[in-house]
Amino acid sequence: MAAKKKIYLCGPIMDESEGRARIWRERAKELLGADFILLDPMRRNFKDREVDSANEIVEFDLQDVRDADIILVNYCKPSIGTAMEVFYASHVLNKFVIAFSPFSFKDCSPWMVKYCTKILPSLEDAARYIREHFIVQSL
């Protein structure tokens, strides 16, 4: 039996209400949790803007990106952390980066278009895409 692939749940946390940052991640777990291991950065209880947590936040998130097979991105607004994780995953690690976004192509950052493998209009579409292309079918 093949090991489950890991998906990192990438998206804005800082300057988001905690509920908003968690809601889509909980929905992703409902849609994908049976067939994938989901790496949720919100499982750790660090506080943004605290000096002693800043390096830990970044290092733990980058470790999750390294550990993941797939990066699932909520591209709902510009976010420095999200953009850096996407660039690192795609350009440095050559990972598959699948985003969902309310933005039309012309409203997307060229950087996100370049470094996301695929941008889809909703979380449900992204989950369907991941399930279709990354669940290993046994023979």
N, CA and C atoms as an extended XYZ file, in Angstrom:
417
Properties=species:S:1:pos:R:3:atomname:S:1:resname:S:1:resid:I:1 pbc="F F F"
N         0.847       -1.193        0.000 N   MET     1
C         0.000        0.000        0.000 CA  MET     1
C         0.886        1.248        0.000 C   MET     1
N         0.604        2.166       -0.890 N   ALA     2
C         1.392        3.395       -1.002 CA  ALA     2
C         1.103        4.320        0.177 C   ALA     2
N         2.152        5.007        0.616 N   ALA     3
C         1.989        5.978        1.698 CA  ALA     3
C         1.166        7.157        1.196 C   ALA     3
N         0.404        7.740        2.104 N   LYS     4
C        -0.382        8.913        1.737 CA  LYS     4
C         0.537       10.081        1.440 C   LYS     4
N         0.213       10.839        0.393 N   LYS     5
C         0.960       12.051        0.081 CA  LYS     5
C         0.587       13.132        1.098 C   LYS     5
N         1.519       14.058        1.312 N   LYS     6
C         1.313       15.155        2.259 CA  LYS     6
C         1.019       16.440        1.504 C   LYS     6
N         0.052       17.184        2.029 N   ILE     7
C        -0.339       18.476        1.447 CA  ILE     7
C        -0.152       19.556        2.507 C   ILE     7
N         0.601       20.596        2.156 N   TYR     8
C         0.763       21.757        3.040 CA  TYR     8
C        -0.323       22.774        2.725 C   TYR     8
N        -1.024       23.243        3.750 N   LEU     9
C        -2.116       24.199        3.595 CA  LEU     9
C        -1.573       25.619        3.737 C   LEU     9
N        -1.282       26.230        2.615 N   CYS    10
C        -0.613       27.520        2.527 CA  CYS    10
C        -1.648       28.629        2.296 C   CYS    10
N        -1.560       29.683        3.073 N   GLY    11
C        -2.460       30.808        2.870 CA  GLY    11
C        -2.308       31.809        3.990 C   GLY    11
N        -2.889       32.986        3.832 N   PRO    12
C        -2.723       34.061        4.815 CA  PRO    12
C        -3.158       33.654        6.220 C   PRO    12
N        -2.332       34.028        7.191 N   ILE    13
C        -2.668       33.856        8.604 CA  ILE    13
C        -2.549       35.212        9.293 C   ILE    13
N        -1.401       35.870        9.093 N   MET    14
C        -1.160       37.168        9.721 CA  MET    14
C        -2.150       38.188        9.142 C   MET    14
N        -2.714       38.985        9.983 N   ASP    15
C        -3.702       39.993        9.588 CA  ASP    15
C        -5.009       39.390        9.067 C   ASP    15
N        -5.225       38.103        9.322 N   GLU    16
C        -6.517       37.464        9.035 CA  GLU    16
C        -7.171       37.217       10.381 C   GLU    16
N        -8.479       37.279       10.429 N   SER    17
C        -9.129       36.860       11.657 CA  SER    17
C        -8.873       35.366       11.785 C   SER    17
N        -8.668       34.903       12.998 N   GLU    18
C        -8.325       33.495       13.185 CA  GLU    18
C        -9.373       32.586       12.566 C   GLU    18
N       -10.624       32.941       12.709 N   GLY    19
C       -11.685       32.121       12.138 CA  GLY    19
C       -11.548       31.983       10.633 C   GLY    19
N       -11.257       33.077        9.969 N   ARG    20
C       -11.147       33.043        8.503 CA  ARG    20
C        -9.961       32.201        8.041 C   ARG    20
N        -8.856       32.292        8.766 N   ALA    21
C        -7.674       31.511        8.419 CA  ALA    21
C        -7.904       30.017        8.665 C   ALA    21
N        -8.765       29.702        9.627 N   ARG    22
C        -9.032       28.292        9.952 CA  ARG    22
C       -10.139       27.662        9.102 C   ARG    22
N       -11.146       28.431        8.729 N   ILE    23
C       -12.332       27.867        8.067 CA  ILE    23
C       -11.971       27.099        6.813 C   ILE    23
N       -11.187       27.700        5.915 N   TRP    24
C       -10.872       27.000        4.674 CA  TRP    24
C        -9.992       25.775        4.934 C   TRP    24
N        -9.121       25.865        5.942 N   ARG    25
C        -8.268       24.720        6.263 CA  ARG    25
C        -9.102       23.552        6.791 C   ARG    25
N       -10.103       23.848        7.602 N   GLU    26
C       -10.996       22.788        8.095 CA  GLU    26
C       -11.766       22.155        6.936 C   GLU    26
N       -12.216       22.976        6.009 N   ARG    27
C       -12.919       22.455        4.827 CA  ARG    27
C       -11.977       21.601        3.975 C   ARG    27
N       -10.727       22.009        3.825 N   ALA    28
C        -9.744       21.209        3.075 CA  ALA    28
C        -9.564       19.846        3.737 C   ALA    28
N        -9.542       19.826        5.066 N   LYS    29
C        -9.408       18.550        5.783 CA  LYS    29
C       -10.611       17.649        5.512 C   LYS    29
N       -11.797       18.240        5.443 N   GLU    30
C       -12.997       17.449        5.123 CA  GLU    30
C       -12.901       16.864        3.717 C   GLU    30
N       -12.424       17.665        2.769 N   LEU    31
C       -12.375       17.251        1.369 CA  LEU    31
C       -11.228       16.288        1.065 C   LEU    31
N       -10.112       16.420        1.767 N   LEU    32
C        -8.908       15.676        1.386 CA  LEU    32
C        -8.325       14.785        2.484 C   LEU    32
N        -8.778       14.953        3.709 N   GLY    33
C        -8.165       14.270        4.847 CA  GLY    33
C        -8.212       12.756        4.815 C   GLY    33
N        -9.167       12.173        4.142 N   ALA    34
C        -9.248       10.715        4.098 CA  ALA    34
C        -8.139       10.095        3.262 C   ALA    34
N        -7.643       10.819        2.282 N   ASP    35
C        -6.666       10.260        1.351 CA  ASP    35
C        -5.289       10.900        1.407 C   ASP    35
N        -5.131       11.966        2.166 N   PHE    36
C        -3.865       12.692        2.239 CA  PHE    36
C        -3.574       13.068        3.687 C   PHE    36
N        -2.315       13.297        4.002 N   ILE    37
C        -1.913       13.865        5.287 CA  ILE    37
C        -1.822       15.369        5.081 C   ILE    37
N        -2.572       16.130        5.874 N   LEU    38
C        -2.601       17.585        5.708 CA  LEU    38
C        -1.734       18.252        6.775 C   LEU    38
N        -0.822       19.082        6.318 N   LEU    39
C         0.072       19.826        7.203 CA  LEU    39
C        -0.480       21.240        7.364 C   LEU    39
N        -1.080       21.488        8.509 N   ASP    40
C        -1.730       22.766        8.791 CA  ASP    40
C        -0.824       23.606        9.685 C   ASP    40
N        -0.327       24.747        9.191 N   PRO    41
C         0.563       25.561       10.025 CA  PRO    41
C        -0.124       26.111       11.274 C   PRO    41
N        -1.430       26.107       11.307 N   MET    42
C        -2.151       26.647       12.457 CA  MET    42
C        -2.218       25.644       13.614 C   MET    42
N        -1.678       24.452       13.410 N   ARG    43
C        -1.646       23.482       14.504 CA  ARG    43
C        -0.670       23.922       15.598 C   ARG    43
N         0.226       24.812       15.242 N   ARG    44
C         1.174       25.342       16.224 CA  ARG    44
C         0.587       26.626       16.819 C   ARG    44
N         0.902       26.895       18.055 N   ASN    45
C         0.288       28.032       18.751 CA  ASN    45
C         1.271       29.184       18.936 C   ASN    45
N         1.815       29.666       17.821 N   PHE    46
C         2.705       30.822       17.901 CA  PHE    46
C         1.882       32.088       17.693 C   PHE    46
N         2.383       33.177       18.229 N   LYS    47
C         1.719       34.467       18.058 CA  LYS    47
C         2.534       35.328       17.101 C   LYS    47
N         1.881       35.799       16.045 N   ASP    48
C         2.549       36.713       15.119 CA  ASP    48
C         2.973       37.975       15.859 C   ASP    48
N         4.035       38.552       15.363 N   ARG    49
C         4.562       39.818       15.862 CA  ARG    49
C         5.230       39.718       17.238 C   ARG    49
N         5.502       38.511       17.710 N   GLU    50
C         6.294       38.346       18.925 CA  GLU    50
C         7.705       37.981       18.489 C   GLU    50
N         8.687       38.739       18.940 N   VAL    51
C        10.061       38.585       18.470 CA  VAL    51
C        10.554       37.155       18.622 C   VAL    51
N        10.299       36.541       19.758 N   ASP    52
C        10.848       35.216       19.986 CA  ASP    52
C        10.138       34.129       19.181 C   ASP    52
N         9.022       34.432       18.546 N   SER    53
C         8.321       33.442       17.728 CA  SER    53
C         8.594       33.577       16.234 C   SER    53
N         9.059       34.726       15.775 N   ALA    54
C         9.173       34.993       14.337 CA  ALA    54
C        10.004       33.947       13.605 C   ALA    54
N        11.203       33.673       14.099 N   ASN    55
C        12.052       32.698       13.422 CA  ASN    55
C        11.454       31.310       13.475 C   ASN    55
N        10.856       30.959       14.598 N   GLU    56
C        10.224       29.641       14.718 CA  GLU    56
C         9.068       29.494       13.735 C   GLU    56
N         8.244       30.511       13.620 N   ILE    57
C         7.115       30.449       12.691 CA  ILE    57
C         7.617       30.147       11.286 C   ILE    57
N         8.591       30.910       10.827 N   VAL    58
C         9.107       30.739        9.468 CA  VAL    58
C         9.759       29.370        9.308 C   VAL    58
N        10.603       28.974       10.246 N   GLU    59
C        11.313       27.695       10.109 CA  GLU    59
C        10.362       26.505       10.127 C   GLU    59
N         9.376       26.509       11.011 N   PHE    60
C         8.410       25.408       11.034 CA  PHE    60
C         7.589       25.374        9.742 C   PHE    60
N         7.184       26.541        9.238 N   ASP    61
C         6.422       26.572        7.989 CA  ASP    61
C         7.266       26.070        6.819 C   ASP    61
N         8.528       26.491        6.754 N   LEU    62
C         9.401       26.013        5.676 CA  LEU    62
C         9.652       24.515        5.789 C   LEU    62
N         9.733       23.999        7.021 N   GLN    63
C         9.893       22.544        7.178 CA  GLN    63
C         8.660       21.817        6.659 C   GLN    63
N         7.480       22.358        6.916 N   ASP    64
C         6.253       21.763        6.377 CA  ASP    64
C         6.272       21.778        4.852 C   ASP    64
N         6.721       22.882        4.262 N   VAL    65
C         6.805       22.965        2.794 CA  VAL    65
C         7.766       21.890        2.276 C   VAL    65
N         8.899       21.720        2.939 N   ARG    66
C         9.858       20.686        2.516 CA  ARG    66
C         9.264       19.289        2.655 C   ARG    66
N         8.508       19.059        3.719 N   ASP    67
C         7.936       17.731        3.973 CA  ASP    67
C         6.778       17.391        3.046 C   ASP    67
N         6.119       18.404        2.512 N   ALA    68
C         4.917       18.191        1.693 CA  ALA    68
C         5.268       17.705        0.288 C   ALA    68
N         4.342       16.943       -0.278 N   ASP    69
C         4.436       16.535       -1.680 CA  ASP    69
C         3.742       17.564       -2.574 C   ASP    69
N         2.704       18.187       -2.038 N   ILE    70
C         1.852       19.120       -2.772 CA  ILE    70
C         1.617       20.328       -1.871 C   ILE    70
N         1.552       21.514       -2.477 N   ILE    71
C         1.229       22.732       -1.734 CA  ILE    71
C        -0.149       23.192       -2.212 C   ILE    71
N        -1.096       23.318       -1.293 N   LEU    72
C        -2.428       23.829       -1.601 CA  LEU    72
C        -2.497       25.249       -1.065 C   LEU    72
N        -2.759       26.201       -1.961 N   VAL    73
C        -2.660       27.623       -1.628 CA  VAL    73
C        -4.007       28.325       -1.702 C   VAL    73
N        -4.354       29.004       -0.625 N   ASN    74
C        -5.505       29.896       -0.638 CA  ASN    74
C        -4.976       31.272       -1.040 C   ASN    74
N        -5.136       31.600       -2.314 N   TYR    75
C        -4.680       32.893       -2.843 CA  TYR    75
C        -5.874       33.837       -2.859 C   TYR    75
N        -6.286       34.239       -1.649 N   CYS    76
C        -7.473       35.087       -1.501 CA  CYS    76
C        -7.120       36.567       -1.409 C   CYS    76
N        -5.842       36.856       -1.131 N   LYS    77
C        -5.381       38.242       -1.035 CA  LYS    77
C        -3.859       38.218       -1.067 C   LYS    77
N        -3.228       39.339       -1.362 N   PRO    78
C        -1.767       39.370       -1.311 CA  PRO    78
C        -1.279       39.066        0.106 C   PRO    78
N        -0.266       38.220        0.196 N   SER    79
C         0.296       37.841        1.488 CA  SER    79
C         1.777       37.553        1.287 C   SER    79
N         2.620       38.260        2.009 N   ILE    80
C         4.061       38.065        1.858 CA  ILE    80
C         4.463       36.639        2.199 C   ILE    80
N         3.989       36.122        3.329 N   GLY    81
C         4.350       34.762        3.730 CA  GLY    81
C         3.891       33.730        2.716 C   GLY    81
N         2.665       33.862        2.246 N   THR    82
C         2.140       32.929        1.246 CA  THR    82
C         2.979       32.977       -0.020 C   THR    82
N         3.270       34.178       -0.504 N   ALA    83
C         4.060       34.315       -1.724 CA  ALA    83
C         5.458       33.710       -1.562 C   ALA    83
N         6.065       33.903       -0.404 N   MET    84
C         7.404       33.349       -0.189 CA  MET    84
C         7.363       31.833       -0.121 C   MET    84
N         6.349       31.275        0.520 N   GLU    85
C         6.214       29.820        0.567 CA  GLU    85
C         5.982       29.245       -0.828 C   GLU    85
N         5.161       29.913       -1.629 N   VAL    86
C         4.903       29.462       -3.001 CA  VAL    86
C         6.191       29.483       -3.817 C   VAL    86
N         6.943       30.565       -3.740 N   PHE    87
C         8.192       30.669       -4.482 CA  PHE    87
C         9.167       29.580       -4.043 C   PHE    87
N         9.320       29.408       -2.750 N   TYR    88
C        10.237       28.398       -2.212 CA  TYR    88
C         9.828       26.998       -2.679 C   TYR    88
N         8.550       26.689       -2.561 N   ALA    89
C         8.073       25.357       -2.948 CA  ALA    89
C         8.262       25.098       -4.437 C   ALA    89
N         7.904       26.062       -5.254 N   SER    90
C         7.923       25.881       -6.700 CA  SER    90
C         9.324       26.034       -7.283 C   SER    90
N         9.941       27.160       -7.021 N   HIS    91
C        11.214       27.489       -7.673 CA  HIS    91
C        12.413       26.751       -7.064 C   HIS    91
N        12.440       26.650       -5.748 N   VAL    92
C        13.586       26.027       -5.084 CA  VAL    92
C        13.427       24.516       -4.979 C   VAL    92
N        12.225       24.053       -4.595 N   LEU    93
C        12.014       22.631       -4.333 CA  LEU    93
C        11.324       21.877       -5.475 C   LEU    93
N        10.869       22.603       -6.494 N   ASN    94
C        10.165       21.979       -7.633 CA  ASN    94
C         8.932       21.182       -7.223 C   ASN    94
N         8.168       21.706       -6.282 N   LYS    95
C         6.938       21.055       -5.815 CA  LYS    95
C         5.767       21.458       -6.710 C   LYS    95
N         4.729       20.643       -6.678 N   PHE    96
C         3.477       20.941       -7.353 CA  PHE    96
C         2.700       21.906       -6.462 C   PHE    96
N         2.334       23.084       -6.978 N   VAL    97
C         1.650       24.118       -6.205 CA  VAL    97
C         0.291       24.375       -6.848 C   VAL    97
N        -0.764       24.048       -6.110 N   ILE    98
C        -2.123       24.209       -6.619 CA  ILE    98
C        -2.820       25.262       -5.771 C   ILE    98
N        -3.266       26.328       -6.427 N   ALA    99
C        -3.916       27.427       -5.718 CA  ALA    99
C        -5.388       27.491       -6.099 C   ALA    99
N        -6.149       28.095       -5.198 N   PHE   100
C        -7.521       28.480       -5.538 CA  PHE   100
C        -7.647       29.951       -5.203 C   PHE   100
N        -8.400       30.663       -6.050 N   SER   101
C        -8.439       32.115       -5.917 CA  SER   101
C        -9.719       32.689       -6.495 C   SER   101
N       -10.232       33.747       -5.870 N   PRO   102
C       -11.389       34.434       -6.442 CA  PRO   102
C       -10.986       35.387       -7.575 C   PRO   102
N        -9.674       35.597       -7.770 N   PHE   103
C        -9.206       36.559       -8.769 CA  PHE   103
C        -9.277       35.979      -10.176 C   PHE   103
N        -9.644       36.829      -11.131 N   SER   104
C        -9.545       36.423      -12.535 CA  SER   104
C        -8.074       36.454      -12.910 C   SER   104
N        -7.738       35.814      -14.007 N   PHE   105
C        -6.339       35.749      -14.440 CA  PHE   105
C        -5.710       37.136      -14.502 C   PHE   105
N        -6.426       38.110      -15.071 N   LYS   106
C        -5.852       39.447      -15.239 CA  LYS   106
C        -5.621       40.156      -13.901 C   LYS   106
N        -6.302       39.712      -12.842 N   ASP   107
C        -6.126       40.318      -11.523 CA  ASP   107
C        -5.130       39.575      -10.639 C   ASP   107
N        -4.604       38.458      -11.122 N   CYS   108
C        -3.609       37.693      -10.368 CA  CYS   108
C        -2.226       38.323      -10.529 C   CYS   108
N        -1.440       38.242       -9.485 N   SER   109
C        -0.052       38.681       -9.577 CA  SER   109
C         0.682       37.803      -10.580 C   SER   109
N         1.498       38.394      -11.457 N   PRO   110
C         2.289       37.571      -12.384 CA  PRO   110
C         3.185       36.584      -11.643 C   PRO   110
N         3.616       36.943      -10.441 N   TRP   111
C         4.455       36.043       -9.652 CA  TRP   111
C         3.679       34.802       -9.231 C   TRP   111
N         2.431       34.988       -8.828 N   MET   112
C         1.617       33.830       -8.436 CA  MET   112
C         1.291       32.978       -9.658 C   MET   112
N         1.012       33.621      -10.783 N   VAL   113
C         0.736       32.861      -12.012 CA  VAL   113
C         1.967       32.038      -12.391 C   VAL   113
N         3.142       32.629      -12.314 N   LYS   114
C         4.378       31.932      -12.696 CA  LYS   114
C         4.692       30.768      -11.765 C   LYS   114
N         4.528       30.954      -10.454 N   TYR   115
C         5.000       29.956       -9.499 CA  TYR   115
C         3.929       29.016       -8.949 C   TYR   115
N         2.683       29.217       -9.317 N   CYS   116
C         1.649       28.219       -9.022 CA  CYS   116
C         1.518       27.338      -10.262 C   CYS   116
N         1.532       26.050      -10.046 N   THR   117
C         1.388       25.123      -11.163 CA  THR   117
C         0.009       25.275      -11.790 C   THR   117
N        -0.997       25.473      -10.945 N   LYS   118
C        -2.390       25.562      -11.392 CA  LYS   118
C        -3.120       26.491      -10.437 C   LYS   118
N        -3.966       27.368      -10.991 N   ILE   119
C        -4.833       28.218      -10.169 CA  ILE   119
C        -6.274       27.932      -10.584 C   ILE   119
N        -7.071       27.531       -9.616 N   LEU   120
C        -8.469       27.172       -9.860 CA  LEU   120
C        -9.381       28.133       -9.095 C   LEU   120
N       -10.663       28.188       -9.470 N   PRO   121
C       -11.536       29.205       -8.870 CA  PRO   121
C       -12.053       28.919       -7.461 C   PRO   121
N       -11.938       27.678       -6.964 N   SER   122
C       -12.477       27.394       -5.630 CA  SER   122
C       -11.692       26.273       -4.962 C   SER   122
N       -11.839       26.184       -3.648 N   LEU   123
C       -11.223       25.100       -2.887 CA  LEU   123
C       -11.750       23.753       -3.376 C   LEU   123
N       -13.035       23.685       -3.651 N   GLU   124
C       -13.620       22.424       -4.123 CA  GLU   124
C       -13.001       21.994       -5.449 C   GLU   124
N       -12.795       22.952       -6.357 N   ASP   125
C       -12.141       22.638       -7.637 CA  ASP   125
C       -10.705       22.170       -7.415 C   ASP   125
N       -10.001       22.825       -6.513 N   ALA   126
C        -8.613       22.443       -6.225 CA  ALA   126
C        -8.563       21.043       -5.613 C   ALA   126
N        -9.475       20.759       -4.685 N   ALA   127
C        -9.510       19.426       -4.065 CA  ALA   127
C        -9.829       18.358       -5.109 C   ALA   127
N       -10.750       18.640       -5.994 N   ARG   128
C       -11.092       17.699       -7.068 CA  ARG   128
C        -9.871       17.440       -7.956 C   ARG   128
N        -9.160       18.487       -8.302 N   TYR   129
C        -7.952       18.383       -9.129 CA  TYR   129
C        -6.900       17.509       -8.424 C   TYR   129
N        -6.681       17.770       -7.143 N   ILE   130
C        -5.698       16.998       -6.375 CA  ILE   130
C        -6.112       15.531       -6.313 C   ILE   130
N        -7.372       15.269       -6.009 N   ARG   131
C        -7.837       13.885       -5.924 CA  ARG   131
C        -7.691       13.179       -7.274 C   ARG   131
N        -8.006       13.876       -8.336 N   GLU   132
C        -7.930       13.282       -9.676 CA  GLU   132
C        -6.490       12.952      -10.085 C   GLU   132
N        -5.544       13.799       -9.698 N   HIS   133
C        -4.177       13.648      -10.201 CA  HIS   133
C        -3.185       13.046       -9.205 C   HIS   133
N        -3.531       12.968       -7.928 N   PHE   134
C        -2.527       12.545       -6.951 CA  PHE   134
C        -2.918       11.360       -6.072 C   PHE   134
N        -4.093       10.806       -6.258 N   ILE   135
C        -4.403        9.578       -5.516 CA  ILE   135
C        -3.879        8.419       -6.345 C   ILE   135
N        -3.021        7.624       -5.724 N   VAL   136
C        -2.425        6.480       -6.414 CA  VAL   136
C        -3.468        5.365       -6.467 C   VAL   136
N        -3.788        4.975       -7.684 N   GLN   137
C        -4.749        3.892       -7.879 CA  GLN   137
C        -4.017        2.569       -7.818 C   GLN   137
N        -4.493        1.655       -7.006 N   SER   138
C        -3.856        0.334       -6.953 CA  SER   138
C        -4.319       -0.497       -8.139 C   SER   138
N        -3.429       -1.321       -8.621 N   LEU   139
C        -3.729       -2.131       -9.803 CA  LEU   139
C        -4.440       -3.404       -9.442 C   LEU   139
